[in-house]
Amino acid sequence: VGAMKLPLQIDFRDVPPLASVEGEIRRRAARLDHWSPDVTSCHVAVEAEGNRHRIGHAYRLRVRVGVADGEIAVTSQPGDEDIHRAVRTTFE
């Protein structure tokens, strides 16, 4: 799968940007180009929930995909402590 041709915006909120997570998001978002010719944009927000210093963060992803006649929004289930799993399950 090549690079996504459409605009992709990735925001990290309350979590430092991680190259491995950004790369995984870019690979999975690139597949949207093949899903439909109506996809016009993709915005992904990676969020760390709460202040859980002793046991780590829980992560949530919010994905908004622009299409010709509107927008598709997906939010992962809150509380996943594995950020890579949160990315995989949100895009599946």
RODOMAR-865682 format. One record per residue: x, y, z of N, C-alpha, C, CB in turn; residue in one letter. Coordinates in Angstrom, 3 decimals. Glycine has a CB too. Example, Ala and Ser with C-alpha at 12.3 -4.5 7.8 and 13.67 -1.06 7.14 Angstrom:
2
<atom n_east="13.190" n_north="-5.690" n_up="7.800" ca_east="12.300" ca_north="-4.500" ca_up="7.800" c_east="13.200" c_north="-3.300" c_up="7.800" cb_east="11.308" cb_north="-4.473" cb_up="9.046" code="A"/>
<atom n_east="12.850" n_north="-2.250" n_up="7.080" ca_east="13.670" ca_north="-1.060" ca_up="7.140" c_east="12.900" c_north="0.030" c_up="7.870" cb_east="14.084" cb_north="-0.598" cb_up="5.725" code="S"/>
REM end
This chain:
92
<atom n_east="0.855" n_north="-1.169" n_up="0.000" ca_east="0.000" ca_north="0.000" ca_up="0.000" c_east="0.899" c_north="1.229" c_up="0.000" cb_east="-0.971" cb_north="-0.001" cb_up="1.224" code="V"/>
<atom n_east="0.635" n_north="2.146" n_up="-0.908" ca_east="1.436" ca_north="3.353" ca_up="-1.007" c_east="0.964" c_north="4.415" c_up="-0.047" cb_east="1.410" cb_north="3.885" cb_up="-2.410" code="G"/>
<atom n_east="1.542" n_north="5.588" n_up="-0.212" ca_east="1.169" ca_north="6.715" ca_up="0.651" c_east="-0.228" c_north="7.196" c_up="0.298" cb_east="2.188" cb_north="7.874" cb_up="0.520" code="A"/>
<atom n_east="-0.906" n_north="7.702" n_up="1.295" ca_east="-2.250" ca_north="8.228" ca_up="1.096" c_east="-2.159" c_north="9.480" c_up="0.235" cb_east="-2.944" cb_north="8.534" cb_up="2.458" code="M"/>
<atom n_east="-3.001" n_north="9.552" n_up="-0.797" ca_east="-3.004" ca_north="10.698" ca_up="-1.695" c_east="-3.848" c_north="11.831" c_up="-1.132" cb_east="-3.519" cb_north="10.294" cb_up="-3.071" code="K"/>
<atom n_east="-4.740" n_north="11.512" n_up="-0.231" ca_east="-5.659" ca_north="12.502" ca_up="0.317" c_east="-5.074" c_north="13.159" c_up="1.552" cb_east="-7.001" cb_north="11.862" cb_up="0.649" code="L"/>
<atom n_east="-5.596" n_north="14.324" n_up="1.930" ca_east="-5.096" ca_north="14.990" ca_up="3.135" c_east="-5.300" c_north="14.124" c_up="4.383" cb_east="-5.794" cb_north="16.343" cb_up="3.317" code="P"/>
<atom n_east="-4.229" n_north="13.965" n_up="5.141" ca_east="-4.274" ca_north="13.219" ca_up="6.393" c_east="-3.727" c_north="14.118" c_up="7.489" cb_east="-3.462" cb_north="11.880" cb_up="6.298" code="L"/>
<atom n_east="-4.489" n_north="14.274" n_up="8.544" ca_east="-4.053" ca_north="15.056" ca_up="9.701" c_east="-4.051" c_north="14.133" c_up="10.913" cb_east="-4.981" cb_north="16.306" cb_up="9.939" code="Q"/>
<atom n_east="-2.939" n_north="14.112" n_up="11.645" ca_east="-2.818" ca_north="13.293" ca_up="12.851" c_east="-2.477" c_north="14.222" c_up="14.008" cb_east="-1.728" cb_north="12.170" cb_up="12.682" code="I"/>
<atom n_east="-3.308" n_north="14.188" n_up="15.048" ca_east="-3.082" ca_north="14.984" ca_up="16.247" c_east="-2.867" c_north="14.061" c_up="17.434" cb_east="-4.266" cb_north="15.941" cb_up="16.507" code="D"/>
<atom n_east="-1.860" n_north="14.354" n_up="18.230" ca_east="-1.620" ca_north="13.637" ca_up="19.479" c_east="-2.017" c_north="14.569" c_up="20.613" cb_east="-0.117" cb_north="13.173" cb_up="19.610" code="F"/>
<atom n_east="-2.951" n_north="14.131" n_up="21.442" ca_east="-3.454" ca_north="14.953" ca_up="22.543" c_east="-3.111" c_north="14.287" c_up="23.876" cb_east="-4.992" cb_north="15.169" cb_up="22.417" code="R"/>
<atom n_east="-2.373" n_north="14.995" n_up="24.694" ca_east="-1.950" ca_north="14.504" ca_up="26.006" c_east="-1.101" c_north="13.245" c_up="25.912" cb_east="-3.157" cb_north="14.235" cb_up="26.870" code="D"/>
<atom n_east="-0.458" n_north="13.061" n_up="24.780" ca_east="0.465" ca_north="11.947" ca_up="24.582" c_east="1.527" c_north="12.437" c_up="23.590" cb_east="-0.286" cb_north="10.637" cb_up="24.053" code="V"/>
<atom n_east="2.809" n_north="12.156" n_up="23.854" ca_east="3.835" ca_north="12.608" ca_up="22.914" c_east="3.693" c_north="11.881" c_up="21.575" cb_east="5.246" cb_north="12.379" cb_up="23.500" code="P"/>
<atom n_east="3.965" n_north="12.576" n_up="20.474" ca_east="3.905" ca_north="11.911" ca_up="19.165" c_east="4.879" c_north="10.735" c_up="19.120" cb_east="4.224" cb_north="12.914" cb_up="18.028" code="P"/>
<atom n_east="4.397" n_north="9.621" n_up="18.639" ca_east="5.217" ca_north="8.418" ca_up="18.522" c_east="5.337" c_north="8.046" c_up="17.049" cb_east="4.610" cb_north="7.240" cb_up="19.345" code="L"/>
<atom n_east="6.557" n_north="7.956" n_up="16.548" ca_east="6.780" ca_north="7.657" ca_up="15.135" c_east="6.145" c_north="6.332" c_up="14.736" cb_east="8.271" cb_north="7.629" cb_up="14.831" code="A"/>
<atom n_east="6.225" n_north="5.324" n_up="15.599" ca_east="5.665" ca_north="4.016" ca_up="15.256" c_east="4.141" c_north="4.077" c_up="15.135" cb_east="6.066" cb_north="2.975" cb_up="16.309" code="S"/>
<atom n_east="3.496" n_north="4.860" n_up="15.997" ca_east="2.039" ca_north="5.001" ca_up="15.949" c_east="1.650" c_north="5.815" c_up="14.722" cb_east="1.500" cb_north="5.672" cb_up="17.245" code="V"/>
<atom n_east="2.371" n_north="6.891" n_up="14.457" ca_east="2.074" ca_north="7.704" ca_up="13.282" c_east="2.225" c_north="6.885" c_up="12.007" cb_east="2.987" cb_north="8.933" cb_up="13.234" code="E"/>
<atom n_east="3.274" n_north="6.076" n_up="11.934" ca_east="3.483" ca_north="5.223" ca_up="10.764" c_east="2.349" c_north="4.231" c_up="10.567" cb_east="4.793" cb_north="4.477" cb_up="10.889" code="G"/>
<atom n_east="1.897" n_north="3.619" n_up="11.652" ca_east="0.778" ca_north="2.664" ca_up="11.572" c_east="-0.494" c_north="3.367" c_up="11.118" cb_east="0.546" cb_north="1.979" cb_up="12.938" code="E"/>
<atom n_east="-0.757" n_north="4.557" n_up="11.641" ca_east="-1.939" ca_north="5.318" ca_up="11.223" c_east="-1.835" c_north="5.653" c_up="9.736" cb_east="-2.089" cb_north="6.618" cb_up="12.066" code="I"/>
<atom n_east="-0.678" n_north="6.097" n_up="9.285" ca_east="-0.500" ca_north="6.438" ca_up="7.865" c_east="-0.723" c_north="5.223" c_up="6.969" cb_east="0.906" cb_north="7.010" cb_up="7.624" code="R"/>
<atom n_east="-0.211" n_north="4.062" n_up="7.372" ca_east="-0.402" ca_north="2.842" ca_up="6.568" c_east="-1.882" c_north="2.467" c_up="6.488" cb_east="0.408" cb_north="1.667" cb_up="7.166" code="R"/>
<atom n_east="-2.560" n_north="2.521" n_up="7.611" ca_east="-3.977" ca_north="2.142" ca_up="7.629" c_east="-4.850" c_north="3.179" c_up="6.930" cb_east="-4.454" cb_north="1.952" cb_up="9.067" code="R"/>
<atom n_east="-4.530" n_north="4.454" n_up="7.080" ca_east="-5.306" ca_north="5.500" ca_up="6.418" c_east="-5.121" c_north="5.440" c_up="4.900" cb_east="-4.897" cb_north="6.883" cb_up="6.947" code="A"/>
<atom n_east="-3.944" n_north="5.027" n_up="4.445" ca_east="-3.697" ca_north="4.918" ca_up="3.005" c_east="-4.654" c_north="3.930" c_up="2.355" cb_east="-2.252" cb_north="4.494" cb_up="2.741" code="A"/>
<atom n_east="-5.098" n_north="2.956" n_up="3.102" ca_east="-6.043" ca_north="1.971" ca_up="2.563" c_east="-7.408" c_north="2.590" c_up="2.261" cb_east="-6.209" cb_north="0.815" cb_up="3.544" code="R"/>
<atom n_east="-7.712" n_north="3.722" n_up="2.898" ca_east="-9.000" ca_north="4.375" ca_up="2.657" c_east="-9.120" c_north="4.832" c_up="1.210" cb_east="-9.179" cb_north="5.568" cb_up="3.599" code="L"/>
<atom n_east="-7.988" n_north="5.179" n_up="0.587" ca_east="-8.001" ca_north="5.570" ca_up="-0.828" c_east="-8.563" c_north="4.447" c_up="-1.697" cb_east="-6.581" cb_north="5.942" cb_up="-1.298" code="D"/>
<atom n_east="-8.310" n_north="3.219" n_up="-1.310" ca_east="-8.776" ca_north="2.064" ca_up="-2.079" c_east="-10.195" c_north="1.677" c_up="-1.715" cb_east="-7.855" cb_north="0.882" cb_up="-1.863" code="H"/>
<atom n_east="-10.649" n_north="2.095" n_up="-0.548" ca_east="-11.981" ca_north="1.751" ca_up="-0.062" c_east="-13.061" c_north="2.428" c_up="-0.882" cb_east="-12.126" cb_north="2.132" cb_up="1.400" code="W"/>
<atom n_east="-12.840" n_north="3.711" n_up="-1.197" ca_east="-13.849" ca_north="4.462" ca_up="-1.926" c_east="-13.215" c_north="5.659" c_up="-2.610" cb_east="-14.974" cb_north="4.913" cb_up="-0.989" code="S"/>
<atom n_east="-13.629" n_north="5.937" n_up="-3.848" ca_east="-13.124" ca_north="7.138" ca_up="-4.518" c_east="-13.731" c_north="8.414" c_up="-3.931" cb_east="-13.418" cb_north="7.067" cb_up="-6.017" code="P"/>
<atom n_east="-14.742" n_north="8.267" n_up="-3.069" ca_east="-15.406" ca_north="9.420" ca_up="-2.473" c_east="-14.708" c_north="9.945" c_up="-1.226" cb_east="-16.817" cb_north="9.067" cb_up="-2.136" code="D"/>
<atom n_east="-13.657" n_north="9.279" n_up="-0.750" ca_east="-12.944" ca_north="9.737" ca_up="0.435" c_east="-12.149" c_north="10.987" c_up="0.070" cb_east="-12.009" cb_north="8.621" cb_up="0.998" code="V"/>
<atom n_east="-12.348" n_north="12.068" n_up="0.832" ca_east="-11.696" ca_north="13.338" ca_up="0.525" c_east="-10.665" c_north="13.762" c_up="1.565" cb_east="-12.729" cb_north="14.409" cb_up="0.389" code="T"/>
<atom n_east="-10.753" n_north="13.229" n_up="2.791" ca_east="-9.809" ca_north="13.607" ca_up="3.841" c_east="-9.903" c_north="12.623" c_up="4.996" cb_east="-10.078" cb_north="15.047" cb_up="4.333" code="S"/>
<atom n_east="-8.918" n_north="12.711" n_up="5.888" ca_east="-8.922" ca_north="11.873" ca_up="7.085" c_east="-8.228" c_north="12.635" c_up="8.210" cb_east="-8.219" cb_north="10.498" cb_up="6.821" code="C"/>
<atom n_east="-8.895" n_north="12.691" n_up="9.356" ca_east="-8.328" ca_north="13.325" ca_up="10.542" c_east="-8.347" c_north="12.300" c_up="11.669" cb_east="-9.121" cb_north="14.624" cb_up="10.938" code="H"/>
<atom n_east="-7.199" n_north="12.068" n_up="12.282" ca_east="-7.076" ca_north="11.104" ca_up="13.372" c_east="-6.557" c_north="11.829" c_up="14.611" cb_east="-6.130" cb_north="9.923" cb_up="12.979" code="V"/>
<atom n_east="-7.262" n_north="11.668" n_up="15.714" ca_east="-6.817" ca_north="12.211" ca_up="17.004" c_east="-6.491" c_north="11.035" c_up="17.917" cb_east="-7.915" cb_north="13.147" cb_up="17.650" code="A"/>
<atom n_east="-5.269" n_north="11.018" n_up="18.423" ca_east="-4.826" ca_north="10.014" ca_up="19.388" c_east="-4.843" c_north="10.691" c_up="20.747" cb_east="-3.389" cb_north="9.439" cb_up="19.036" code="V"/>
<atom n_east="-5.627" n_north="10.155" n_up="21.675" ca_east="-5.810" ca_north="10.801" ca_up="22.972" c_east="-5.434" c_north="9.872" c_up="24.111" cb_east="-7.246" cb_north="11.265" cb_up="23.135" code="E"/>
<atom n_east="-4.751" n_north="10.424" n_up="25.106" ca_east="-4.497" ca_north="9.701" ca_up="26.349" c_east="-5.554" c_north="10.167" c_up="27.333" cb_east="-3.028" cb_north="9.949" cb_up="26.899" code="A"/>
<atom n_east="-6.231" n_north="9.219" n_up="27.935" ca_east="-7.319" ca_north="9.553" ca_up="28.854" c_east="-6.843" c_north="9.535" c_up="30.285" cb_east="-8.482" cb_north="8.591" cb_up="28.684" code="E"/>
<atom n_east="-7.262" n_north="10.529" n_up="31.015" ca_east="-6.997" ca_north="10.548" ca_up="32.452" c_east="-5.540" c_north="10.777" c_up="32.778" cb_east="-7.447" cb_north="9.266" cb_up="33.073" code="G"/>
<atom n_east="-5.268" n_north="10.806" n_up="34.056" ca_east="-3.920" ca_north="11.008" ca_up="34.561" c_east="-3.562" c_north="9.753" c_up="35.347" cb_east="-3.809" cb_north="12.313" cb_up="35.451" code="N"/>
<atom n_east="-2.997" n_north="8.771" n_up="34.672" ca_east="-2.778" ca_north="7.460" ca_up="35.282" c_east="-1.286" c_north="7.165" c_up="35.360" cb_east="-3.506" cb_north="6.355" cb_up="34.485" code="R"/>
<atom n_east="-0.549" n_north="7.976" n_up="36.108" ca_east="0.903" ca_north="7.861" ca_up="36.146" c_east="1.388" c_north="6.496" c_up="36.615" cb_east="1.466" cb_north="8.919" cb_up="37.037" code="H"/>
<atom n_east="0.739" n_north="5.904" n_up="37.559" ca_east="1.253" ca_north="4.651" ca_up="38.124" c_east="0.961" c_north="3.433" c_up="37.263" cb_east="0.672" cb_north="4.437" cb_up="39.488" code="R"/>
<atom n_east="-0.165" n_north="3.440" n_up="36.568" ca_east="-0.501" ca_north="2.250" ca_up="35.785" c_east="-0.517" c_north="2.519" c_up="34.292" cb_east="-1.842" cb_north="1.714" cb_up="36.211" code="I"/>
<atom n_east="-0.099" n_north="3.688" n_up="33.857" ca_east="-0.053" ca_north="3.998" ca_up="32.439" c_east="-1.337" c_north="4.655" c_up="31.964" cb_east="0.212" cb_north="2.745" cb_up="31.640" code="G"/>
<atom n_east="-1.330" n_north="5.037" n_up="30.727" ca_east="-2.478" ca_north="5.725" ca_up="30.138" c_east="-3.431" c_north="4.749" c_up="29.480" cb_east="-2.014" cb_north="6.757" cb_up="29.124" code="H"/>
<atom n_east="-4.651" n_north="5.192" n_up="29.358" ca_east="-5.626" ca_north="4.512" ca_up="28.520" c_east="-5.761" c_north="5.388" c_up="27.280" cb_east="-7.026" cb_north="4.292" cb_up="29.265" code="A"/>
<atom n_east="-5.833" n_north="4.763" n_up="26.115" ca_east="-5.832" ca_north="5.507" ca_up="24.860" c_east="-7.164" c_north="5.365" c_up="24.130" cb_east="-4.693" cb_north="5.031" cb_up="23.964" code="Y"/>
<atom n_east="-7.478" n_north="6.423" n_up="23.391" ca_east="-8.659" ca_north="6.422" ca_up="22.542" c_east="-8.260" c_north="7.088" c_up="21.224" cb_east="-9.875" cb_north="7.165" cb_up="23.229" code="R"/>
<atom n_east="-8.802" n_north="6.585" n_up="20.120" ca_east="-8.611" ca_north="7.211" ca_up="18.823" c_east="-9.953" c_north="7.703" c_up="18.307" cb_east="-7.962" cb_north="6.230" cb_up="17.820" code="L"/>
<atom n_east="-9.906" n_north="8.857" n_up="17.695" ca_east="-11.081" ca_north="9.405" ca_up="17.017" c_east="-10.677" c_north="9.607" c_up="15.562" cb_east="-11.582" cb_north="10.763" cb_up="17.687" code="R"/>
<atom n_east="-11.453" n_north="9.026" n_up="14.661" ca_east="-11.153" ca_north="9.125" ca_up="13.232" c_east="-12.351" c_north="9.753" c_up="12.535" cb_east="-10.817" cb_north="7.722" cb_up="12.618" code="V"/>
<atom n_east="-12.084" n_north="10.807" n_up="11.765" ca_east="-13.112" ca_north="11.433" ca_up="10.940" c_east="-12.669" c_north="11.334" c_up="9.491" cb_east="-13.360" cb_north="12.923" cb_up="11.356" code="R"/>
<atom n_east="-13.499" n_north="10.703" n_up="8.675" ca_east="-13.191" ca_north="10.533" ca_up="7.263" c_east="-14.182" c_north="11.373" c_up="6.470" cb_east="-13.250" cb_north="9.025" cb_up="6.836" code="V"/>
<atom n_east="-13.647" n_north="12.309" n_up="5.701" ca_east="-14.503" ca_north="13.119" ca_up="4.847" c_east="-14.823" c_north="12.357" c_up="3.575" cb_east="-13.836" cb_north="14.466" cb_up="4.517" code="G"/>
<atom n_east="-16.081" n_north="12.361" n_up="3.197" ca_east="-16.529" ca_north="11.738" ca_up="1.958" c_east="-17.317" c_north="12.784" c_up="1.172" cb_east="-17.398" cb_north="10.455" cb_up="2.238" code="V"/>
<atom n_east="-17.601" n_north="12.488" n_up="-0.082" ca_east="-18.225" ca_north="13.468" ca_up="-0.968" c_east="-19.510" c_north="14.061" c_up="-0.395" cb_east="-18.517" cb_north="12.832" cb_up="-2.300" code="A"/>
<atom n_east="-20.299" n_north="13.266" n_up="0.305" ca_east="-21.593" ca_north="13.770" ca_up="0.776" c_east="-21.682" c_north="13.883" c_up="2.295" cb_east="-22.695" cb_north="12.875" cb_up="0.281" code="D"/>
<atom n_east="-20.537" n_north="13.983" n_up="2.993" ca_east="-20.596" ca_north="14.121" ca_up="4.449" c_east="-19.324" c_north="13.671" c_up="5.131" cb_east="-21.755" cb_north="13.340" cb_up="4.995" code="G"/>
<atom n_east="-19.513" n_north="13.048" n_up="6.291" ca_east="-18.381" ca_north="12.627" ca_up="7.105" c_east="-18.730" c_north="11.333" c_up="7.826" cb_east="-17.987" cb_north="13.730" cb_up="8.117" code="E"/>
<atom n_east="-17.732" n_north="10.477" n_up="7.971" ca_east="-17.868" ca_north="9.245" ca_up="8.747" c_east="-16.966" c_north="9.403" c_up="9.963" cb_east="-17.488" cb_north="7.955" cb_up="7.895" code="I"/>
<atom n_east="-17.517" n_north="9.181" n_up="11.151" ca_east="-16.735" ca_north="9.331" ca_up="12.379" c_east="-16.714" c_north="8.014" c_up="13.137" cb_east="-17.310" cb_north="10.460" cb_up="13.270" code="A"/>
<atom n_east="-15.530" n_north="7.657" n_up="13.628" ca_east="-15.360" ca_north="6.440" ca_up="14.414" c_east="-14.542" c_north="6.801" c_up="15.647" cb_east="-14.666" cb_north="5.301" cb_up="13.579" code="V"/>
<atom n_east="-14.978" n_north="6.334" n_up="16.798" ca_east="-14.238" ca_north="6.523" ca_up="18.038" c_east="-13.996" c_north="5.153" c_up="18.650" cb_east="-15.005" cb_north="7.461" cb_up="19.030" code="T"/>
<atom n_east="-12.749" n_north="4.887" n_up="19.014" ca_east="-12.446" ca_north="3.597" ca_up="19.630" c_east="-13.070" c_north="3.519" c_up="21.015" cb_east="-10.923" cb_north="3.374" cb_up="19.714" code="S"/>
<atom n_east="-13.188" n_north="2.319" n_up="21.508" ca_east="-13.665" ca_north="2.130" ca_up="22.875" c_east="-12.655" c_north="2.752" c_up="23.821" cb_east="-13.883" cb_north="0.619" cb_up="23.201" code="Q"/>
<atom n_east="-13.109" n_north="3.454" n_up="24.832" ca_east="-12.161" ca_north="4.076" ca_up="25.761" c_east="-11.454" c_north="3.029" c_up="26.612" cb_east="-12.881" cb_north="5.082" cb_up="26.663" code="P"/>
<atom n_east="-10.251" n_north="3.373" n_up="27.024" ca_east="-9.590" ca_north="2.567" ca_up="28.033" c_east="-8.592" c_north="1.549" c_up="27.551" cb_east="-10.579" cb_north="1.888" cb_up="28.792" code="G"/>
<atom n_east="-8.221" n_north="1.539" n_up="26.257" ca_east="-7.233" ca_north="0.570" ca_up="25.793" c_east="-5.855" c_north="1.041" c_up="26.239" cb_east="-7.292" cb_north="0.395" cb_up="24.238" code="D"/>
<atom n_east="-5.144" n_north="0.219" n_up="26.975" ca_east="-3.828" ca_north="0.599" ca_up="27.482" c_east="-2.707" c_north="0.303" c_up="26.495" cb_east="-3.556" cb_north="-0.115" cb_up="28.780" code="E"/>
<atom n_east="-3.024" n_north="-0.338" n_up="25.373" ca_east="-2.039" ca_north="-0.610" ca_up="24.321" c_east="-2.371" c_north="0.307" c_up="23.149" cb_east="-2.048" cb_north="-2.137" cb_up="23.884" code="D"/>
<atom n_east="-1.540" n_north="1.317" n_up="22.928" ca_east="-1.825" ca_north="2.310" ca_up="21.906" c_east="-1.838" c_north="1.701" c_up="20.503" cb_east="-0.805" cb_north="3.428" cb_up="21.975" code="I"/>
<atom n_east="-0.978" n_north="0.718" n_up="20.251" ca_east="-0.956" ca_north="0.075" ca_up="18.936" c_east="-2.224" c_north="-0.738" c_up="18.693" cb_east="0.275" cb_north="-0.826" cb_up="18.806" code="H"/>
<atom n_east="-2.711" n_north="-1.408" n_up="19.712" ca_east="-3.962" ca_north="-2.157" ca_up="19.587" c_east="-5.126" c_north="-1.200" c_up="19.351" cb_east="-4.215" cb_north="-3.012" cb_up="20.848" code="R"/>
<atom n_east="-5.117" n_north="-0.047" n_up="20.008" ca_east="-6.166" ca_north="0.948" ca_up="19.797" c_east="-6.193" c_north="1.391" c_up="18.339" cb_east="-5.955" cb_north="2.162" cb_up="20.720" code="A"/>
<atom n_east="-5.024" n_north="1.577" n_up="17.729" ca_east="-4.962" ca_north="1.953" ca_up="16.310" c_east="-5.544" c_north="0.837" c_up="15.444" cb_east="-3.500" cb_north="2.259" cb_up="15.886" code="V"/>
<atom n_east="-5.092" n_north="-0.390" n_up="15.683" ca_east="-5.569" ca_north="-1.525" ca_up="14.864" c_east="-7.072" c_north="-1.691" c_up="14.948" cb_east="-4.893" cb_north="-2.820" cb_up="15.301" code="R"/>
<atom n_east="-7.605" n_north="-1.708" n_up="16.154" ca_east="-9.037" ca_north="-1.974" ca_up="16.308" c_east="-9.886" c_north="-0.828" c_up="15.773" cb_east="-9.371" cb_north="-2.223" cb_up="17.774" code="T"/>
<atom n_east="-9.398" n_north="0.386" n_up="15.857" ca_east="-10.179" ca_north="1.520" ca_up="15.349" c_east="-10.284" c_north="1.468" c_up="13.827" cb_east="-9.545" cb_north="2.854" cb_up="15.789" code="T"/>
<atom n_east="-9.203" n_north="1.106" n_up="13.156" ca_east="-9.228" ca_north="1.060" ca_up="11.693" c_east="-9.838" c_north="-0.226" c_up="11.143" cb_east="-7.832" cb_north="1.217" cb_up="11.156" code="F"/>
<atom n_east="-10.013" n_north="-1.230" n_up="11.985" ca_east="-10.657" ca_north="-2.456" ca_up="11.511" c_east="-12.128" c_north="-2.246" c_up="11.521" cb_east="-10.278" cb_north="-3.677" cb_up="12.367" code="E"/>
REM end
